């Protein structure tokens, strides 16, 4: 049963109600209980006390479970039991990725002639929190060795006959840790916010892509390739984009691709954009951080070398030339703002950084209202054609 589904929530509510009724019946003590009449002496016995204590504990467990399910349904941190229990592992293999030849070049990685496109099958999203206009692919990453779901939404213009010969820009949407690929379309309500603005021309008609980022159960990958453990960076920056290019009318120029993320996904969005200016033109960060230790359970935070080289400030300082990347960095004091300002001070033209001070806790309730202003900013960077 899906952790974020309504049936599971209803089940937890029913269990709590049944448990409460049972406890009240035991407390009342009169009449028929468990199919037979009890005397007053029997009702006051040790067995009844033990039974009543057990029922109270079960009620508390049912109440806690119901609340946690409600919170998870609201924030979509865990989409399935494997993610919740930490048994979900999406790493099939950890090959050494071939040299990165840019967004349009991966199909020609092994030869002078382009490799054929790989058609991908799509189906309705596993999560009922995701609008039915979103498609899901279960992608087997050819370069990364990672298998995971990828959610894709095409803008209103995509199926308009007037746009049949047009290609569309793409934004990869990255959830935090823990986080599900459904969060951007569920709790963050990306399509609800952006579809009417795309129809009216206020926002560029982007293809929105939300890939799985939780790849190693209870460990955050930091969206980095860690030798022998996971090729998260290759999964996000190469396998997922190649699947989009192979199956949709997506633009293949880096000037038409961007990333957006919140929390750990915000760190990833900024880092991937700066590390791959041959693939991305812009990134939106909501309450992100520079030092990977911002997520203490990150692989990159535990490796001193990766911790240094995965820091966006390091990438800016060691870039051969300043990357032509625009960054929109939001955060409040103590939760991302200082990191955003540090990036602004370190950036050199043509790199641009736009810090935006926000308020509110480190929750999707804070980031949801930022979707519209962030994508209006992005429209100024990646304009409609």
TORLUMDO-486908 format. One record per residue: residue in one letter; x, y, z of N, C-alpha, C, CB in turn. Coordinates in steps of 0.1 Angstrom, whole numbers, plus 2048, in hexadecimal, padded with zeros to 3 digits. Glycine has a CB too. Layout:
# residues N
AXYZXYZXYZXYZ ...
# end
This chain:
# residues 385
X8087F480080080080080980C8007F680080C X8068167F780E8227F680E82B80280982A7EA X81A82F80781A836814813844813829838817 X81384980780D8578057FF85680081585F7FB X7FA84A7FE7EC8487F97E184B8037EB83A7F3 X7D684F7FE7CA8518077C684480E7BF8577FF X7C58388077C182C80E7C982981B7C2821805 X7D782B81A7DF8298267DC8338317EE82A822 X7DA83F82E7D68498387C984583E7D5857831 X7BF8418367B283D83C7B38318457A883A830 X7BC8288417BE81C84A7C48208577C8813843 X7CD82A8587D382E8657C883586D7DF837863 X7BF83D8677B584486E7AB8398747AD84D865 X7A782F86C79E8258717A481D87C79B81B865 X7B181A87B7B78138867B781B8937C680F883 X7BA8288927BA83189E7AC8318A47BF83F89A X7A183389C7948338A17908268A878A837895 X79381B8A178F80E8A779680C8B579380389E X7A38108B57AB80E8C17A58178CC7BA8128BF X7A18238C979B82D8D378E8278D879983A8CD X7868228CF77981C8D477B8108DD7708188C8 X7858088D97887FC8E278D8018F07937F48DB X79580B8F079A8108FD78F8159067A581B8FB X78681C8FF77A82290777181790C77282B8FE X77080C90476780190976E7FA9157657F78FD X77B7F99147827F291F7827FB92C7907EF91B X78380892A78281193577481193C786820930 X76A81093375C81093975A80394175281192E X75F7F893B75F7EC9437527E59447647EE950 X7467EB9417397E59447357DD93772F7EF947 X72B7D59397247CE92E72D7C39297227D7922 X72B7C091C7327B491673F7B990F7287AD90B X74A7B39127577B690C75E7AA90875F7BF916 X7627A98FC76979D8F67607918F777679B8FE X7537938F67497888F474478290075077E8EC X74778790C74278191874178B92474B77591D X73778892D73579293874079094272778F93E X74579B94874F79B9527497A095F75B7A394E X74D79B96A74A7A09777527AC97A74B795982 X74E7B49847567BF9887647BB98D74F7C7993 X7647B09947717AB99977B7A798E76F79F9A2 X7757A198377D79D9787827A997077579496E X7797B496F77D7C09687897C796F7727C9966 X78A7C597C7957CC9837A27C49847907D0991 X7A27B897E7AD7AF97F7BA7B49777A97A197A X7C57AD97A7D27B19737D17AF9647DD7A9979 X7CA7A59607C97A29517C27AE94A7C179594F X7B87B39507B17BF94A7BA7CB94A7A47C2952 X7C27CD9547CB7D89557D57D794A7D27D9962 X7DB7CB9487E57C993D7DF7CB92F7EB7BB93E X7D27C692E7CC7C79217C97D691E7BE7C0921 X7C57DD9287C27EC9267CF7F39237BB7F1933 X7DA7F092A7E67F79277EB7F49197F17F2931 X7EA7E89157ED7E49077E57EC8FD7EC7D5905 X7D87ED8FF7D07F58F67D48048F57C17F48FB X7D78099017DB8189017E88198F97DE81C910 X7F28108FB7FE8118F37FB8108E48088068F8 X7F28078E07EF8058D27E88128CD7E67F98D0 X7E08188D57D98258D17E48308CF7CF8298DC X7EE8308D87F883A8D68008388C980283A8E2 X80382B8C680A8278BA80282B8AE80E8188BA X7F58288AE7EC82B8A37EB83A8A17DE8268A6 X7EB8428AC7EA8518AB7F78568A47E78578B8 X8028518A980F8568A481085289581B8508AC X80C84689280D84288480484A87B809833883 X7F884D8807EF8558787F58638757E185787F X7FB86988080187787E80D87687580587C88C X81586C87682186B86D81D86985F82A860872 X81286185C80D85F84F80886C84980285484F X8018748517FC88184D80788A8497F3887858 X81288B85281D89384F82488F84282789385B X82688284082D87C83582487F82882F86E836 X81787E82980E88081E80F88F81A80087D821 X8118988248128A68218208AA81A8108AE82E X82B8A381F8388A781B83E89E8118418A8827 X83889181083D88780684C88480883A88C7F8 X85088281485E87F817861870813862881826 X85786781685985981384D85580A85A851820 X85084F7FF84584B7F684283D7F784984F7E7 X84B8347FB8498267FC85082180884D81F7EF X84D81480B85280E81786180C81684C80081A X86680A80B87580880987C81580D8788057FB X87782180987D82D80D87C82F81C877839806 X87182C82286F82E83087882683886082C834 X87981983588180F83C89080F83987B80283B X89381782F8A181882B8A680B8238AA819837 X89C80381E8A07F78178A07FA8088967EC81A X89D80680489C8097F58AA80D7F08928157F3 X8AE8057E78BB8077E18BA8067D18C67FC7E5 X8BD8117CB8BA8127BD8C78127B48B381F7BA X8D280E7BB8DF80D7B48E17FE7AF8EA8117BD X8E07FD7A28E27F079B8F07ED79A8DB7F078E X8F87F77969077F579490D80379690A7EF786 X91A80379792181079892D81178E9278127A6 X92981178193381277693B81F77692D80F768 X94682077094D82C76E94683376295D82A76C X94083F76493984675994384A74E93185275F X93F84A74294784F73794885E73894184B729 X95286373195487273194887972D960875727 X94588473493988C73293B89572693689573F X93489371C93589B70F92A8A570E936892703 X9228A77199188B171890A8AB71591B8BC70E X9008B47168F28AF7158EF8A87088E98BB717 X8F48AE6FD8F18A86F08FB89D6EB8F18B36E5 X90589A6F490F8916EF9108836F591C8976F2 X9078806FF9088737059048686FB8FF873711 X8FC86A6F28F88606E890485C6DF8EC8646E0 X90E8646DF91A8616D692685E6DF91D86D6CD X9238596EB92E8576F593984D6F0929853702 X9348436EA93D8386E69418376D793782B6EA X93B8406CF93F83F6C193C84D6BA9368356BA X94084E6AE93F85B6A793085D6A394885B69B X9298526A191B85469D9128536A9917849693 X90785B6AA8FE85B6B58F784E6B88F48666B4 X8F684A6C48EF83E6C88E08406C68F28396D6 X8D88366C38CA8376C18C383C6CE8C482B6BC X8B88436CC8B08476D88AA83A6DE8A58516D4 X8A883B6EC8A38306F38958346F88AC82C6FF X88A82E6F187D8316F687A82C70487282A6EC X87383470B87083071986182E71B87583B723 X85C82472284E82372584A82B73184B814727 X83E83073083983973B82C833740837848736 X82983674D81C83275281783D75D81D824759 X80C83B76280784476C8108447787F8841770 X81184F77F81A85078B81584679681A85E791 X81F84079D81C8377A881583E7B38298317AD X81984B7B68138537C180685A7BC81D85D7C6 X7FC8587C57EF85F7C17EF86E7C57E38587C8 X7FB8727CB7FC8807CE8008887C18078827D9 X8048817B78088877AA7FD8887A081487F7A4 X7FB89479A7F18967907F288B7857F18A478A X7E788777F7E787D7757EC8827687D9878772 X7EF88F7677F589575B80489275A7F28A475A X80988D76581788A76681987B76281D88C775 X82487875B82886B75783386675F82B86A748 X83485976183F85376884784976083A84C775 X85484A76085C84075986583976486684674F X86782C76387082476B87C822764869817770 X88682B76689282C75E89D82476389683B75D X8A481D75A8B081675E8BC81E7588B0807758 X8C38247608CE82D75C8D98257558D3835768 X8DC8297498E68217418F48257468E4824732 X8F683174990483674D90683575C906844748 X8FC8377648FD8387728FC82B7798F3842778 X8F58217738F281577A8E78167858FE810781 X8DF8217848D482378D8C78217878D5832793 X8BE81B78E8B081978A8A68217938AC80A78A X89E82978C89483179588A83778C89C83B79C X87F83C79387484278C878850788867842794 X87285577D87386377986586877587D86476D X86187277B85487877885588476E84D87D785 X84D88476484E88E75984089475685488774C X8418A27558348A97528388B274682F8B275E X82F8B273C8328BB7318288C77318308B4723 X82D8D372D8258DF72E8198DF72582D8EC72B X80F8E87278038E971E8068EA7107FA8F4723 X8118F170C8148F36FE8198E66F781E8FE6FC X81E8DD6FF8248D16F981B8CA6EF8298C8704 X80F8C86F28068C16E97FD8CA6E07FC8B86F2 X8008D66E07FA8E06D87FF8DE6CA7FB8EF6DD X7F78DC6BF7FC8DB6B28058E66AD7F08D96A8 X8028F26B280A8FE6AE8198FC6B380490A6B4 X81B8F36BC8298F26C282F8E46BE8298F36D1 X8298DD6B482D8D06B183C8CF6AC8248CA6A6 X8418D96A784F8D96A38598E06AD8508E0695 X8548E46B885C8EB6C28628E16CC8538F56CA X86E8E46D18748DD6DC8728E66E98838DA6DA X8738E06F486F8E770187B8E670B8638E0707 X87C8F17128868F171D8828E77288898FF722 X88C8E47318898DA73B88E8DF7498908CC737 X8878DB75388B8DE76188B8D17688838E9768 X8968CD76E8978C17778938C67858A58BA776 X88A8BF78B8858C279988B8B87A38768C3799 X8928BD7AC8998B47B68938B67C48A88B77B6 X88F8AA7CA8898AB7D78958AB7E188089E7DA X8928AE7EE89B8AD7F989E89F7FD8978B6804 X8A589E8098A789180F8A289181D8B688D80F X89A88682189387D81888988481088D871820 X88687F80487C8857FB87987C7F08818927F6 X86D87E7EB8688767E086787E7D385A8707E3 X8688777C886787E7BB8598847B98698747B0 X84F8807C08428857BF8408927C683887B7C5 X8498967CF8478A27D78458AF7CF8538A47E0 X84D8B17C484B8BD7BC83E8BE7B58568BD7B1 X8388B27B282A8B37AC81F8B17B682A8A77A1 X8238AC7C28198AB7CC8198B77D681B89E7D4 X8218B67E08218C17EA8258CE7E582A8BD7F5 X82E8CF7DC8338DB7D68298E17CB8418DA7D0 X8208D97C68168DD7BD81B8E47B180C8E67C4 X8268DF7AB82D8E67A08248E87948398DF79C X81D8DE7908148DF7848088E878780F8D177F X8038E77937F78F07977FB8FF7967F28EC7A5 X80790279B80C91079A81091478C8189117A3 X81690C78581D91077881590E76C82A909777 X80C90576B80490275F7FD90F75A7FB8F7761 X7F59167637EE92175E7F792D75A7E4926769 X80392E76180C93875D81393575081793A768 X81592874D81A92574081092773581E91673F X8039247387F992772E7F893672B7EB922733 X7FA93E7357F894D73380595372E7F4953740 X81094C72D81C95172882595873281A95B71D X82195773F82995D74A83595574E820960756 X83494874B84093F74E84393774283C93575A X84F93573F85492D73484E91F73586392C733 X84991972A84490B72A84F90172B83B90971D X8528FD73785C8F473A8578E573B8648F7747 X85F8DC73785C8CE73A8628CC7488638C4730 X85A8C775185E8C575F8618B67628538CA769 X86D8B47688728A676A8768A577887D8A3760 X87089B77F87489878D87988A78E86889B796 X88688878F88C87B79088D87779F89987A789 X88F86A7A18918657AF89F86A7B38918567AF X8A086F7BF8AD8747C58B186B7D18AC8827C8 X8A78657D78AA85C7E38AE84E7DD89E85B7EC X8BB84C7DC8C08407D58C68357DE8CA8447CB X8CA8397EA8D182F7F38CA82E8018DF8347F5 X8BD82D8018B682B80D8B88368178BB81E814 X8BF8348228C183E82D8CD84782B8C183783A X8D384781F8DF84F81C8DC8598118EB846819 X8DF8658138DE86F8098EA86F8008DC87E80F X8E886E7F38F486D7EA8FB87A7E78EF8687DC X8F58867EB8FB8927E88FB8957D99098937ED X8F488D7D18F388F7C390188F7BC8EC89C7BF X9098867C29178857BD91A8777B992188A7C8 X9248757B09298687AD9338647B792F86879E X93085A7BF93A8557C993F8487C59338547D7 X94C8477C195183A7BB94E82E7C496083B7BA X9498247BE9468177C49398177CC9518147CE X9328237CD9258237D59198287CD92782D7E0 X91A8337C690F8387BE9138427B490483D7C8 X90C8427A890F84C79E90285579D911846790 X90085C7A88F48657A98F587179F8F286A7B7 X90187679E90388279590087E787911888797 X90587278390386D7758F586A77390C861773 X8EE86577C8E086277B8D886F7788DA85B788 X8DA8797808D388677F8D788E7738D488E78C X8E388F7708E88987668EA8927588F589E76A X8E98847578EB87E74A8E08747478F887774B X8DE86A74F8D386074C8C586674B8D3855756 X8C286E7558B48747548B387E7498B187B762 X8BC8877478BA89073B8BA88872E8C689A73B X8C287E72D8C28767208B587071D8CE86C720 X8AF86A7288A286572689786F72289D85E733 X89887B72788F88672389188971489189272C X89E88B7108A188F70389D8846F98B0891701 X89E8776FD89A86C6F488B86A6F38A085F6FA X88386F6FC87586C6FC86C8786FB872865708 X8728846FC8698906FB87089B6F2867897709 X8688A46ED86E8AF6E58748B96EE8628B66DC X87F8B56F48878BD6FE8938C36F788B8B570A X8958CF6FA8A18D66F48AE8CF6F98A18E56F8 X8B88CF6F18C48C86F58D08D26F88C98BF6EA X8CD8DF6F88D78E96FB8D78EC70A8D58F66F3 X8E28EE7108E38F071F8DC8FD7238F18F1724 X8DB90771A8D491371D8C591271F8D691D711 X8C090671C8B290471E8AF8F97298AC8FF711 X8B88F67318B78ED73C8BA8F474A8C08E173A X8B28F07548B48F57618B18EB76C8AC902763 X8B48EE7788B18E57848AA8EE78E8BE8DF789 X8A28E779789C8EE7A289B8E37AD88E8F379F X89E8E87BA89D8DE7C589B8E57D28AA8D67C5 X8978DE7DC8958E37E989E8DB7F38878E37EE X8A38E17FD8AB8DB8088B78D48018A28D1810 X8B98C78048C48BF7FE8C38C07EE8C48B1802 X8B78C07E98B58C17DB8B98CF7D68A68BF7D7 X8B98D97DE8BD8E77DA8CD8E77D98B98F17E5 X8D38E07E38E28DF7E28E68D87D58E78D77EE X8DE8CD7D28E18C67C58DF8CE7B98D88B97C5 X8D48D67B98D18DE7AD8DC8E87AA8C48E67AF X8E18EF7B58EB8F97B38F88F27AF8EE9017C0 X8FC8E77B69088E07B39098DB7A590B8D57BD X8FE8D47A18FE8CE7938FF8D97898F18C6792 X8F88E478B8F88EF7819068F477F8EF8FA784 X90D8F678A91B8FC78A9258F178591F901798 X9228E578892C8DA78392A8D777492A8CE78B X91E8DA76F91B8D67619158E27599118CA761 X91C8ED7589178F774F9158F3741920903750 X91B8E873D9188E372F90B8DB72F9248D972B X9038DB73A8F68D573A8EB8DE73F8F88C8743 X8EF8E77488E48EF74E8E88FE74E8E38EB75D X8DD90674C8DF91574C8DB91B7598D691A741 X8D39157618CE91B76E8CA9117788C292476B X8C99167858C590E7908BD91679A8D1907796 X8B391079F8AB9167AA8AD90E7B789B9167A6 X8B19157C18B490E7CE8AB9147D98C39107D2 X8A490B7E089B9107EB8A090A7F888C90B7E8 X8A69128008AC90F80D8B690480C8A1909817 X8BF9078028CA8FE8008D69018098CF8FE7F1 X8E28FA8068EE8FD80E8FA8FA8048EF8F381B X9058FF8089118FD8009198F180591A909800 X91D8F18129258E681791C8DA81892A8EA826 X9208CE8129188C28139148BE82191F8B780C X91B8C282B9188BF83990A8C483D9238C4842 X9058CD8348F78D18378ED8C68388F28DB82C X8F08BB8318E98AE8348F38A48398E38A8826 X8F28A28478FD89B84E8FD88C8498FA89B85C X8F38878448F287983F8F68778308E5873842 X8FD88182B90188181D90E87A81B90288F818 X90F87281191C86C80D92787680B91B863801 X92488180592E88B80293389280F9298957F8 X92A89281992E89982593889082D92289B82E X93888382A94087A83294E87882B93986D833 X94F87D81F95C87C81896288A81695A87580A X96E88C81C97389981D97689F80F980899825 X97B89680697D89B7F897189E7F19858907F0 X9668967F195A8997EB9538A57F195188D7EB X9548A67FF94E8B18069538BE8009518B0815 X9608BF7FE9668CB7F99628CE7EA9768CA7FA X9638C47E29618C67D39528C77D09688BB7CB X9498C27D993B8C37D69358D07DB9348B87DD X93D8D97E19388E67E69378EF7DB9428EB7F1 X92C8F57D892B8FF7CD93590A7CE91D9057CD X93990E7D99439197DA9509147D594591D7E9 X9549077D79609017D195F9017C29628F37D7 X9538FD7BD9518FC7AF95390A7A89438F77AB X94E9157AE94F9227A995E9267A994792C7B1 X9659237B49739277B597C9207AC9789257C3 X9799137A898290B7A097D9097929838FE7A7 X97391078E96E90F78097991577696091677E X97C90E76B98691476298292275D98890A756 X97592375B96F93075896293175F96D933748 X95E93D76395193E76A94693876294E94D76E X93E92F76893392976092893275D92E91D768 X92293175191793974D90A93375391693A73D X9099357608FE92F7678F793A770903923770 X8EA93A7708E29437798DD93B7848D794A771 X8DE9407918D993A79D8CF9427A48E59367A6 X8C493C7A88BA9437B08BA93C7BD8AC9427A9 X8BF9427C88C293B7D58BA9427E08D193D7D8 X8B093A7E58A793F7EF8AB9397FD89993C7EC X8A89408078AB93B8158A994581F8B9935816 X8A794182C8A694B8368B394B83E89A947840 X8B49548478C195584F8C29488578C1961859 X8CE9428568D093585D8CC9298558CA93586A X8C592B84A8C09208428C19238338B191D845 X8CD92582E8D09278208D393581B8C4923819 X8CF93F8238D194D81E8E095081D8CA957826 X8E794D8288F69508298FD94881D8FC94C836 X8F993C81A8FF9348108FD93B8028FA92680F X8F19408008ED9477F48F69547F28DE94B7F4 X8F895B7FD9009687FC90E9647F98FE970809 X9139597FF9219557FD9239527EE924949806 X91994B7E891A9487DA91A9557D190E93F7D5 X91295F7D691196B7CE91F9727CF9069747D4 X9259727DA9329797DB93D9727D493697A7EA X93C9657D294695D7CB94495D7BC94694F7D0 X9389607B793595F7A993C96A7A192695F7A7 X94096679594697078C93F96E77E95596D78A X93D97977893697976B93C96F761936987764 X93396775B92596875991C96176392196374B X92295B76D91A95577891296077F92394D782 X90695E7828FD9677898F795F7958F396E780 X8F59667A08EF9607AC8E596A7B18F995C7B7 X8D89667B38CD96E7B88C99697C58C196F7AE X8CE96F7D18C996A7DE8BC9707E18D496E7E9 X8B39687E78A696C7EB8A39687F989B9667E1 X8A197180289F96E81089096A8128A297A819 X88E95F81988195A81C87F95882B87F94C815 X87395582F87095283D86994483D86795D843 X86793F84886093284A86992784D85893083D X86491C85286C91085587190984986490785E X8798FF84C8808F78418768EC83D88D8F0846 X86B8F08368608E783285B8EB8258558E883D X8548E181E84E8E48118438EF8128488D780C X83E8F181E8348FC81F83B90A81D82E8FC82D X84790B81F84F91781C85391880E85C917825 X85690C80885B90C7FA85090D7EF8649007F8 X8459077F383A9077E98379157E382D9027F0 X8359207EC83392D7E683E9337DE82F9367F1 X84A92D7DE8559327D785592D7C886292E7DE X84D9237C584D91D7B884B9287AD8439127B7 X8409307AF83D93A7A58479457A382F9417A8 X84C94B7AE8569567AB8639507A685995D7B8 X8679447AA87393D7A587293A7968769307AD X86793579286593278386393F77B859929781 X85E94978185D95677986C95B777855960781 X87495A78288295E78088895577588A95C78E X88694877688C93F76C88894275E88893076F X87B94775C87694B74F87E95774A86794F750 X88495F75288C96A74E89A96574988E974759 X89E95974D8AA9537498A994A73D8B194B755 X89F94273E89B93973288E93E72D89B92A737 X88E94672388294D71E87B94471488695A717 X86E94671386693E70986A9416FB85794270A X8689376F286C9396E485F93A6DC87492D6DF 
# end
